[in-house]
Amino acid sequence: MRALPDNYPEPKLNNRQYQVLRRLGQGPLPRTECNYVACSTNGPRYIDELRHRFNLTIWTERVSVIARDGRESWIGIYHLLPESRSRAKELLKEFELRDRNK
């Protein structure tokens, strides 16, 4: 990924990114719940955006499960790591201030 110029505007959270980040701040977020929180069928997209646009460290835990068909499968559980918590709080606060002023 190329570095952005110094004068490039800081990215701003959109509503779906905000909802996912707010929920991540409360604790581990399974992928299925991420879809629900984001009102989307592609929750991982918002996790990816939070990682790359906002430089947040989000770890994906892969948990082995047995699917309904009896086969082994994996589910992803997202974790906002401690080193990103203060940045996440800043982003959430900024969104809430911006949203309140609309």
C-alpha positions in Angstrom: 0.0 0.0 0.0 1.4 3.4 -0.9 1.8 6.1 1.7 -0.6 9.0 1.5 0.8 12.6 1.1 1.1 14.6 4.3 -1.7 17.0 3.3 -4.2 14.2 2.6 -7.2 14.5 4.8 -7.6 12.1 7.8 -10.1 9.4 7.0 -13.4 9.6 8.8 -15.5 6.6 10.1 -18.8 5.9 8.3 -21.8 4.6 10.2 -21.1 0.9 9.6 -17.4 1.3 10.6 -18.5 3.1 13.7 -21.0 0.4 14.7 -18.4 -2.4 14.3 -15.7 -0.4 16.1 -18.1 0.4 19.0 -19.0 -3.2 19.4 -15.3 -4.3 19.1 -14.5 -2.0 22.0 -16.9 -4.1 24.2 -15.0 -7.3 23.6 -14.5 -10.2 21.2 -16.7 -10.0 18.1 -17.6 -13.2 16.2 -17.8 -12.8 12.4 -21.6 -13.6 12.4 -22.3 -10.9 14.9 -20.0 -8.5 12.9 -22.3 -9.0 9.9 -25.3 -8.2 12.1 -23.7 -5.1 13.7 -22.6 -3.8 10.3 -26.1 -4.5 8.8 -24.1 -6.4 6.1 -23.3 -9.8 4.9 -19.7 -8.9 4.5 -18.6 -7.8 8.0 -14.9 -8.7 7.3 -14.8 -5.8 4.9 -15.4 -3.4 7.7 -12.7 -5.1 9.9 -10.3 -4.7 6.9 -11.2 -1.0 6.6 -10.6 -0.4 10.3 -7.2 -2.2 10.0 -6.0 -0.4 6.9 -7.6 3.0 6.8 -7.5 3.7 10.5 -4.3 1.7 11.4 -6.1 -0.3 14.1 -4.7 -3.6 15.3 -7.4 -6.2 15.2 -6.5 -9.9 15.7 -8.6 -12.6 14.1 -8.8 -15.7 16.2 -9.7 -18.8 14.3 -11.8 -21.3 16.2 -12.5 -24.8 15.0 -16.2 -25.8 15.0 -18.3 -28.6 13.7 -20.7 -27.2 11.1 -24.4 -28.3 10.7 -23.4 -30.8 8.1 -21.0 -32.5 10.6 -17.8 -31.3 8.9 -15.0 -29.4 10.6 -15.0 -25.7 9.9 -13.6 -22.4 11.3 -15.2 -19.3 12.6 -13.4 -16.0 13.0 -13.6 -14.0 16.2 -12.2 -10.4 16.1 -10.3 -8.8 19.0 -9.3 -5.1 19.2 -5.8 -5.3 20.7 -4.8 -3.1 23.6 -2.4 -0.9 21.6 -5.3 0.3 19.4 -7.8 1.0 22.2 -6.9 4.7 22.7 -7.0 5.3 18.9 -10.4 3.5 18.7 -11.8 5.8 21.5 -10.6 8.9 19.6 -12.3 7.7 16.4 -15.5 6.9 18.2 -15.6 10.3 20.0 -14.9 12.1 16.7 -17.7 10.3 15.0 -20.1 11.1 17.8 -19.2 14.8 17.8 -19.6 15.0 14.0 -22.9 13.1 14.1 -24.3 15.3 16.9 -23.5 18.4 14.8 -25.3 17.3 11.7 
